[in-house]
Amino acid sequence: MTGLLILLIAGFAIIVWWRLLNGKELARRAAALTCREHGLVLMDDTVILDSVQLRREDPVRAWGLKYTFDFARNGVLRKGGIVLIAPGRQPTVIIETDNGQIIERLK
């Protein structure tokens, strides 16, 4: 019985790790595409997991991943890029610029 419990916990941990890894790659691609479209440079070509968000208003999509990233415009480093990923939805990229927010929902 203990062996089965350990196997179930290990299997759950592997599934969570795999989803986080896939989410990070999806967020990186979404951030890179959005930056390229708006003439920005994604710094270090990477995103960082900021939080796992739980929402009560939508029980079907009750969780989502929030990634942050840094970008540069005209050689000046900026912070403020966010990628939101929720199951069953396309990634949403939000970039804070001097001219206001850029919000892209990728297809």
Backbone as JSON Lines, residues from 0, in Angstrom:
{"i":0,"aa":"M","n":[0.82,-1.2,0.0],"ca":[0.0,0.0,0.0],"c":[0.87,1.26,0.0]}
{"i":1,"aa":"T","n":[1.93,1.26,0.78],"ca":[2.83,2.42,0.83],"c":[3.5,2.62,-0.52]}
{"i":2,"aa":"G","n":[3.88,1.53,-1.17],"ca":[4.52,1.63,-2.48],"c":[3.59,2.26,-3.51]}
{"i":3,"aa":"L","n":[2.31,1.9,-3.45],"ca":[1.33,2.47,-4.37],"c":[1.15,3.97,-4.12]}
{"i":4,"aa":"L","n":[1.13,4.37,-2.86],"ca":[1.01,5.79,-2.52],"c":[2.22,6.58,-3.01]}
{"i":5,"aa":"I","n":[3.39,6.03,-2.84],"ca":[4.62,6.69,-3.33],"c":[4.58,6.8,-4.85]}
{"i":6,"aa":"L","n":[4.13,5.75,-5.51],"ca":[4.03,5.76,-6.97],"c":[3.03,6.82,-7.45]}
{"i":7,"aa":"L","n":[1.9,6.95,-6.78],"ca":[0.91,7.96,-7.13],"c":[1.46,9.38,-6.92]}
{"i":8,"aa":"I","n":[2.14,9.61,-5.83],"ca":[2.72,10.93,-5.56],"c":[3.79,11.26,-6.59]}
{"i":9,"aa":"A","n":[4.64,10.28,-6.91],"ca":[5.69,10.5,-7.91],"c":[5.06,10.78,-9.28]}
{"i":10,"aa":"G","n":[4.02,10.06,-9.63],"ca":[3.34,10.28,-10.91],"c":[2.72,11.67,-10.97]}
{"i":11,"aa":"F","n":[2.1,12.1,-9.89],"ca":[1.51,13.44,-9.83],"c":[2.6,14.5,-9.96]}
{"i":12,"aa":"A","n":[3.72,14.31,-9.29],"ca":[4.83,15.28,-9.36],"c":[5.38,15.37,-10.79]}
{"i":13,"aa":"I","n":[5.48,14.26,-11.47],"ca":[5.98,14.25,-12.85],"c":[5.0,14.98,-13.77]}
{"i":14,"aa":"I","n":[3.71,14.78,-13.58],"ca":[2.7,15.47,-14.4],"c":[2.77,16.98,-14.17]}
{"i":15,"aa":"V","n":[2.88,17.4,-12.92],"ca":[2.97,18.83,-12.61],"c":[4.23,19.42,-13.23]}
{"i":16,"aa":"W","n":[5.35,18.73,-13.08],"ca":[6.62,19.21,-13.65],"c":[6.5,19.34,-15.16]}
{"i":17,"aa":"W","n":[5.91,18.37,-15.82],"ca":[5.76,18.39,-17.28],"c":[4.89,19.55,-17.73]}
{"i":18,"aa":"R","n":[3.78,19.8,-17.02],"ca":[2.89,20.92,-17.39],"c":[3.59,22.25,-17.19]}
{"i":19,"aa":"L","n":[4.36,22.38,-16.12],"ca":[5.09,23.63,-15.9],"c":[6.14,23.84,-16.98]}
{"i":20,"aa":"L","n":[6.82,22.79,-17.38],"ca":[7.83,22.88,-18.43],"c":[7.18,23.27,-19.77]}
{"i":21,"aa":"N","n":[6.06,22.67,-20.11],"ca":[5.34,23.03,-21.34],"c":[4.8,24.45,-21.27]}
{"i":22,"aa":"G","n":[4.31,24.85,-20.1],"ca":[3.81,26.21,-19.92],"c":[4.91,27.24,-20.1]}
{"i":23,"aa":"K","n":[6.09,26.94,-19.61],"ca":[7.21,27.88,-19.74],"c":[7.6,28.04,-21.21]}
{"i":24,"aa":"E","n":[7.64,26.96,-21.94],"ca":[8.0,27.04,-23.36],"c":[6.94,27.8,-24.15]}
{"i":25,"aa":"L","n":[5.68,27.56,-23.85],"ca":[4.59,28.29,-24.51],"c":[4.68,29.78,-24.18]}
{"i":26,"aa":"A","n":[4.95,30.12,-22.92],"ca":[5.07,31.52,-22.51],"c":[6.27,32.19,-23.18]}
{"i":27,"aa":"R","n":[7.38,31.47,-23.31],"ca":[8.57,32.03,-23.96],"c":[8.29,32.34,-25.43]}
{"i":28,"aa":"R","n":[7.64,31.41,-26.12],"ca":[7.3,31.64,-27.52],"c":[6.34,32.8,-27.7]}
{"i":29,"aa":"A","n":[5.34,32.9,-26.81],"ca":[4.37,34.0,-26.88],"c":[5.04,35.34,-26.63]}
{"i":30,"aa":"A","n":[5.92,35.41,-25.63],"ca":[6.63,36.66,-25.33],"c":[7.55,37.04,-26.48]}
{"i":31,"aa":"A","n":[8.28,36.08,-27.05],"ca":[9.2,36.36,-28.15],"c":[8.44,36.87,-29.38]}
{"i":32,"aa":"L","n":[7.32,36.24,-29.7],"ca":[6.52,36.65,-30.85],"c":[5.96,38.06,-30.67]}
{"i":33,"aa":"T","n":[5.42,38.34,-29.5],"ca":[4.85,39.66,-29.24],"c":[5.93,40.73,-29.25]}
{"i":34,"aa":"C","n":[7.07,40.45,-28.64],"ca":[8.17,41.42,-28.65],"c":[8.62,41.71,-30.08]}
{"i":35,"aa":"R","n":[8.77,40.67,-30.88],"ca":[9.2,40.83,-32.27],"c":[8.2,41.67,-33.06]}
{"i":36,"aa":"E","n":[6.9,41.44,-32.85],"ca":[5.87,42.17,-33.57],"c":[5.87,43.67,-33.24]}
{"i":37,"aa":"H","n":[6.32,44.01,-32.03],"ca":[6.27,45.41,-31.59],"c":[7.65,46.07,-31.55]}
{"i":38,"aa":"G","n":[8.64,45.43,-32.17],"ca":[9.98,46.01,-32.25],"c":[10.73,46.01,-30.94]}
{"i":39,"aa":"L","n":[10.43,45.06,-30.08],"ca":[11.11,44.93,-28.79],"c":[12.04,43.73,-28.83]}
{"i":40,"aa":"V","n":[12.94,43.65,-27.87],"ca":[13.86,42.52,-27.76],"c":[13.6,41.81,-26.44]}
{"i":41,"aa":"L","n":[13.28,40.52,-26.5],"ca":[13.1,39.72,-25.29],"c":[14.47,39.44,-24.71]}
{"i":42,"aa":"M","n":[14.73,39.93,-23.51],"ca":[16.05,39.78,-22.9],"c":[16.29,38.33,-22.49]}
{"i":43,"aa":"D","n":[17.45,37.84,-22.79],"ca":[17.89,36.48,-22.44],"c":[17.0,35.4,-23.03]}
{"i":44,"aa":"D","n":[16.06,35.77,-23.9],"ca":[15.14,34.82,-24.53],"c":[14.53,33.87,-23.5]}
{"i":45,"aa":"T","n":[14.1,34.44,-22.36],"ca":[13.56,33.6,-21.29],"c":[12.43,34.29,-20.54]}
{"i":46,"aa":"V","n":[11.6,33.48,-19.91],"ca":[10.54,33.95,-19.01],"c":[10.73,33.26,-17.67]}
{"i":47,"aa":"I","n":[10.16,33.85,-16.62],"ca":[10.31,33.31,-15.27],"c":[8.92,33.11,-14.67]}
{"i":48,"aa":"L","n":[8.7,31.92,-14.1],"ca":[7.42,31.65,-13.44],"c":[7.29,32.56,-12.24]}
{"i":49,"aa":"D","n":[6.24,33.39,-12.24],"ca":[6.01,34.33,-11.16],"c":[5.04,33.74,-10.13]}
{"i":50,"aa":"S","n":[3.96,33.13,-10.63],"ca":[2.99,32.57,-9.69],"c":[2.05,31.59,-10.4]}
{"i":51,"aa":"V","n":[1.46,30.74,-9.6],"ca":[0.36,29.88,-10.04],"c":[-0.87,30.5,-9.41]}
{"i":52,"aa":"Q","n":[-1.78,30.96,-10.26],"ca":[-2.94,31.7,-9.78],"c":[-4.16,30.8,-9.72]}
{"i":53,"aa":"L","n":[-4.87,30.89,-8.62],"ca":[-6.12,30.15,-8.46],"c":[-7.26,31.17,-8.5]}
{"i":54,"aa":"R","n":[-8.3,30.83,-9.27],"ca":[-9.44,31.74,-9.42],"c":[-10.72,31.02,-9.04]}
{"i":55,"aa":"R","n":[-11.55,31.67,-8.3],"ca":[-12.81,31.06,-7.88],"c":[-13.93,31.29,-8.89]}
{"i":56,"aa":"E","n":[-13.82,32.33,-9.72],"ca":[-14.94,32.68,-10.59],"c":[-15.16,31.7,-11.74]}
{"i":57,"aa":"D","n":[-14.17,30.89,-12.08],"ca":[-14.3,29.96,-13.19],"c":[-13.83,28.58,-12.74]}
{"i":58,"aa":"P","n":[-14.74,27.74,-12.24],"ca":[-14.31,26.44,-11.7],"c":[-13.7,25.5,-12.73]}
{"i":59,"aa":"V","n":[-14.04,25.67,-14.02],"ca":[-13.48,24.8,-15.04],"c":[-12.01,25.14,-15.28]}
{"i":60,"aa":"R","n":[-11.71,26.42,-15.34],"ca":[-10.32,26.88,-15.53],"c":[-9.88,27.55,-14.23]}
{"i":61,"aa":"A","n":[-9.78,26.78,-13.17],"ca":[-9.57,27.34,-11.84],"c":[-8.13,27.76,-11.58]}
{"i":62,"aa":"W","n":[-7.2,27.45,-12.46],"ca":[-5.81,27.83,-12.21],"c":[-5.17,28.36,-13.49]}
{"i":63,"aa":"G","n":[-4.13,29.1,-13.3],"ca":[-3.39,29.63,-14.44],"c":[-1.95,29.91,-14.01]}
{"i":64,"aa":"L","n":[-1.08,30.07,-14.99],"ca":[0.33,30.35,-14.73],"c":[0.65,31.77,-15.16]}
{"i":65,"aa":"K","n":[1.4,32.47,-14.33],"ca":[1.81,33.84,-14.64],"c":[3.33,33.87,-14.75]}
{"i":66,"aa":"Y","n":[3.81,34.24,-15.92],"ca":[5.24,34.36,-16.17],"c":[5.59,35.83,-16.39]}
{"i":67,"aa":"T","n":[6.78,36.22,-15.97],"ca":[7.25,37.58,-16.22],"c":[8.49,37.52,-17.09]}
{"i":68,"aa":"F","n":[8.78,38.65,-17.77],"ca":[9.98,38.73,-18.59],"c":[10.43,40.18,-18.71]}
{"i":69,"aa":"D","n":[11.69,40.35,-19.06],"ca":[12.26,41.67,-19.31],"c":[12.44,41.85,-20.81]}
{"i":70,"aa":"F","n":[12.34,43.08,-21.26],"ca":[12.52,43.36,-22.68],"c":[13.27,44.67,-22.83]}
{"i":71,"aa":"A","n":[13.76,44.92,-24.03],"ca":[14.47,46.17,-24.32],"c":[13.84,46.84,-25.53]}
{"i":72,"aa":"R","n":[13.82,48.16,-25.48],"ca":[13.37,48.96,-26.61],"c":[14.45,50.0,-26.86]}
{"i":73,"aa":"N","n":[14.97,50.01,-28.09],"ca":[16.04,50.94,-28.48],"c":[17.24,50.85,-27.55]}
{"i":74,"aa":"G","n":[17.55,49.65,-27.11],"ca":[18.73,49.43,-26.27],"c":[18.53,49.74,-24.8]}
{"i":75,"aa":"V","n":[17.33,50.14,-24.39],"ca":[17.05,50.48,-23.0],"c":[16.26,49.34,-22.36]}
{"i":76,"aa":"L","n":[16.8,48.77,-21.28],"ca":[16.17,47.65,-20.58],"c":[14.9,48.11,-19.89]}
{"i":77,"aa":"R","n":[13.84,47.32,-20.05],"ca":[12.56,47.6,-19.4],"c":[12.09,46.34,-18.68]}
{"i":78,"aa":"K","n":[11.33,46.54,-17.65],"ca":[10.68,45.42,-16.97],"c":[9.19,45.63,-17.11]}
{"i":79,"aa":"G","n":[8.43,44.61,-16.98],"ca":[6.99,44.79,-17.02],"c":[6.27,43.89,-17.99]}
{"i":80,"aa":"G","n":[6.92,42.88,-18.53],"ca":[6.24,41.95,-19.41],"c":[5.64,40.8,-18.62]}
{"i":81,"aa":"I","n":[4.4,40.43,-18.96],"ca":[3.7,39.34,-18.28],"c":[3.07,38.45,-19.34]}
{"i":82,"aa":"V","n":[3.13,37.14,-19.11],"ca":[2.41,36.18,-19.95],"c":[1.5,35.38,-19.02]}
{"i":83,"aa":"L","n":[0.21,35.33,-19.35],"ca":[-0.77,34.57,-18.58],"c":[-1.21,33.36,-19.39]}
{"i":84,"aa":"I","n":[-1.14,32.2,-18.76],"ca":[-1.53,30.95,-19.43],"c":[-2.55,30.25,-18.56]}
{"i":85,"aa":"A","n":[-3.69,29.89,-19.16],"ca":[-4.73,29.14,-18.46],"c":[-5.13,27.96,-19.35]}
{"i":86,"aa":"P","n":[-5.51,26.85,-18.76],"ca":[-5.91,25.68,-19.55],"c":[-7.09,26.02,-20.46]}
{"i":87,"aa":"G","n":[-6.99,25.61,-21.71],"ca":[-8.07,25.81,-22.65],"c":[-8.14,27.2,-23.25]}
{"i":88,"aa":"R","n":[-7.2,28.06,-22.92],"ca":[-7.17,29.42,-23.46],"c":[-5.82,29.69,-24.09]}
{"i":89,"aa":"Q","n":[-5.81,30.63,-25.01],"ca":[-4.56,31.03,-25.64],"c":[-3.8,31.96,-24.69]}
{"i":90,"aa":"P","n":[-2.48,32.0,-24.78],"ca":[-1.69,32.88,-23.91],"c":[-2.03,34.35,-24.13]}
{"i":91,"aa":"T","n":[-1.99,35.1,-23.05],"ca":[-2.19,36.54,-23.1],"c":[-0.89,37.2,-22.67]}
{"i":92,"aa":"V","n":[-0.39,38.13,-23.5],"ca":[0.86,38.83,-23.21],"c":[0.52,40.29,-22.91]}
{"i":93,"aa":"I","n":[1.03,40.79,-21.79],"ca":[0.81,42.18,-21.39],"c":[2.18,42.83,-21.22]}
{"i":94,"aa":"I","n":[2.41,43.92,-21.95],"ca":[3.69,44.61,-21.89],"c":[3.44,46.06,-21.49]}
{"i":95,"aa":"E","n":[4.11,46.51,-20.43],"ca":[4.03,47.91,-19.99],"c":[5.09,48.72,-20.72]}
{"i":96,"aa":"T","n":[4.67,49.71,-21.5],"ca":[5.61,50.59,-22.19],"c":[5.36,52.03,-21.76]}
{"i":97,"aa":"D","n":[6.21,52.92,-22.22],"ca":[6.02,54.34,-21.92],"c":[4.73,54.88,-22.53]}
{"i":98,"aa":"N","n":[4.28,54.27,-23.61],"ca":[3.09,54.72,-24.32],"c":[1.82,54.0,-23.82]}
{"i":99,"aa":"G","n":[1.93,53.2,-22.79],"ca":[0.78,52.46,-22.25],"c":[0.97,50.96,-22.39]}
{"i":100,"aa":"Q","n":[-0.09,50.25,-22.1],"ca":[-0.05,48.79,-22.15],"c":[-0.26,48.26,-23.56]}
{"i":101,"aa":"I","n":[0.45,47.19,-23.85],"ca":[0.21,46.39,-25.06],"c":[-0.35,45.07,-24.55]}
{"i":102,"aa":"I","n":[-1.55,44.74,-24.99],"ca":[-2.18,43.48,-24.58],"c":[-2.45,42.67,-25.84]}
{"i":103,"aa":"E","n":[-1.84,41.49,-25.9],"ca":[-2.0,40.6,-27.07],"c":[-2.53,39.26,-26.59]}
{"i":104,"aa":"R","n":[-3.61,38.83,-27.2],"ca":[-4.12,37.48,-26.95],"c":[-3.77,36.67,-28.2]}
{"i":105,"aa":"L","n":[-2.82,35.76,-28.07],"ca":[-2.31,35.03,-29.23],"c":[-3.31,33.97,-29.67]}
{"i":106,"aa":"K","n":[-3.26,33.68,-30.96],"ca":[-4.16,32.68,-31.55],"c":[-3.42,31.45,-31.97]}
